[in-house]
Amino acid sequence: MQWLRDMWTKEGPGIPKNAPKRTGLALFGQIFAREWWEMVKLNILFILTALLIIPLPAALAAAAFVCLAFVEDRNSYLLQDFVDALRRYFWRATLWGVLFGCVIGLGIYAIGTYASAARTSLWMAAPFTLALVASVFITIMACHFLVLMVMRDMPAKTLLRLAAIASIIRPLPVIAALLFVAALWLAHIAFYPVSVFMPAVLNFSLGMFAIVFAAHRAATMVLALSIAPKPASETEATDAKHI
Amino acid sequence: MASISLKKLNKTYGALTVVHDIDLEIADKEFIILVGPSGCGKSTTLRMIAGLEEISGGELIIGGDVVNDVPSKDRDIAMVFQNYALYPHMTVYKNMAFGLQLRKASREVIDQKVQEAAKILDITHLLNRKPKALSGGQRQRVALGRAMVRNPEVFLLDEPLSNLDAKLRGTMRAEITKLHKRLNSTFIYVTHDQIEAMTMADRIVVMADGHIQQVDTPQNLYDRPINMFVAGFIGAPQMNMLVSKLEKRGDGYVAIFDGRELPIPANFDKARIAPYEGKEVVIGLRPENFHELAPVDINPDNIAPFEAVVDLAEPMGSEIHLNITAGNKAMTVRVSPRFKAGIGETAKLVADTTNMQLFDKETERSILY
């Protein structure tokens, strides 16, 4: 059993203070390697909450809040933070979740409708393209909106403006994150039944982590703009290390 | 106020007594180090102070209150262990915060204290990491941080640097000394490493076989050891003990070792020495009391030629440790790196007896103090 004890107690290589910080995918991998067990637990928490349907948007916000701590390398008490965030963002997340859900739903409906019409009349390709671009933009904006909402409290109008700016200045990382989320679900479908446990174990939390990771830099940039409200308190300022 | 008194404190395991009725007064904010060879009872004493070992007899008084039966958690102390004792499944932050969580401290308070301690110990960048990624030095800092966040009156440290490599030990020694000055708390530190004891302590407690041998400042322990054990234990290389005969020469005395006459300094208390005239005593000379040439700043009356055969030379860079034999007695002396005598040759040295120690051969106690 020595090996088992060593596994727990053996000294590691140490973490140099001034080592260059990893970026991009390397950082993503590093955080995942560090927090994967927390993500499994977060996934379970999310599923348990989202099963009740109504708290689904708030559960998304709570998951985003916890993932933000992973990205910002902050301490988090998973259950406590999740429940606190669930309570804190319940109404806001529900309202905006329904709103964005409706708009994106409408967009998807419009895309489907115009795509069918475009098969018979080519000029319908224009509204189809418009609906496609608008839907993608709204989806990206929803991602930035979610991340900004859990990063700092601010009026809805400012939040919308900042989310829109973030979506314009850095849309690609979030698109990549959304594709990653899609790939996770495709992998679940493609490798079923081997992948039967994927949604229960990681899909939701890893997907949310990917989105928060992708949106974080843009969110940080827009929060530094003069139109962004300053942190309300010292604690919040500490929480928002990205500022 | 965290003065600590040990009054006739003892610890027995059945018929075996490992700590014998020790008395010790530790002042508030003092940095005291318990030092001694393995099995001397220093860790057991510390663990009794911590409340991790039951006290078999005597009284332990912290801040004026007898705490023999007070549970460890209520003694306002924090302990740092040799093996760090970090929770491997918790991050550094959670390791540090755990004690405060158990005490139901608010999240804000916990965060403030953890961040503050992390800043002092320079481990802010490690807060969200698990212990398995940390090196020994980093783990030790975390262990110190975990003790610090509780803001205890007394810190107990049980050989905290023993698992570290030599270079890191040196760094951490300085860090702990600085930490003591900064925190202004009472530190009780256990080690078998006399360098740690000499460099860090306000006072050192030398223990052997469950008894306190001497309690004093590091310099006093070095200059005025109360017995042969302390004299041999403190100082590296250790003091050379030479069985010699004490004889009178004019107004003074000399110690005769293997035909060599070593003058007893005139300032020594003659009333204490006189009873040993004509008897065998043990004289103690530290390795640095030998020179290749008589130093100019030393009273020439305290100098005696000392020839010995060189057995081994250990170059240390700044000096050479020479293992020599004189009168079948193996000794170690320090000489300069330019010293030339080779192995097997006779080294012509001089002995400076200014700081000589004299011990009773039977009781091994100092004749001088």
Interface residues (C-beta under 8 A of the other chain):
Chain A: M7 W8 T9 K10 E11 G12 P13 G14 I15 K17 R34 D73 R74 N75 T235 T238
Chain B: N83 P88 T91 Y93 K94 A97 E108 D111 V114 D122 H125 L126 L127 N128 R129 K130 P131 K132 A133 L134 S135 G136 G137 Q138 R139
